[in-house]
Amino acid sequence: MNILLLDHEMYWIESLARGLRMMSYAVFKARTASEAVKWLRCDRPFIDLVLTDCSIQILNHPEMVRAFREKSPGIQVVMMANHKAGNLELWSNCICPIHFIEKPFTVAELTNLIEALRIRT
């Protein structure tokens, strides 16, 4: 499974990337939403899942997810959030399913979510 990590905090991306690679996932990184969208629009490895932070402010989140789904209709999107309920209003205009994982979380918790999403598709 190919995973694109999107977060402006490099130490968080590096930590997640190490943990996910240890679990045999292929991991790619982006620091901004526009960088992630460019990644998905280029002829790069197919991305199965985008893991991003709700605090990314460069592009509104529903618009970003629509851009991801234009390129890869089956792509899964997981949002990392400090509080699930506090971020739900961002998704009122988004018709596609978004999955949340509440910070802080362990690599094992993230892996369990990823595997559950893989089984559903």
C-alpha positions, 0 to 999 in steps of 0.5 A: 500500500502506498501512503502519502503523508501530508503535514507541515511539521517535518518531525511528525512526517519523519516519525510517521514515515519510519513507523509505517515503513517498518510495517512494510508500507511505501511512504511518500511525503508532502509538506503542503496541500498544493505539493500533495495535489501536484504529487497526485497529478504527476505520473508518480506511484499510485497513492492508496491513502493520504494521511493529513492533518486538519491544521493544514490551511493552504487549501480548504480540506474538502477541495483538497480531497476532491482534487485527490479523488479526481486523480484517484477515485478510490483513494482513502483519506485519513485526517489527523485531528486533535479533537474529532468533533472540533473538525467535523464542520470542515466536512459539511460540504464534502460528499466523500467519506473521510476517516479521522484518527485522533492525536495522539495515536500510536503507529499500531492504532494507525496501522489498525485503521489502515488495515480496516480501510484496506479490507473495506475496499 
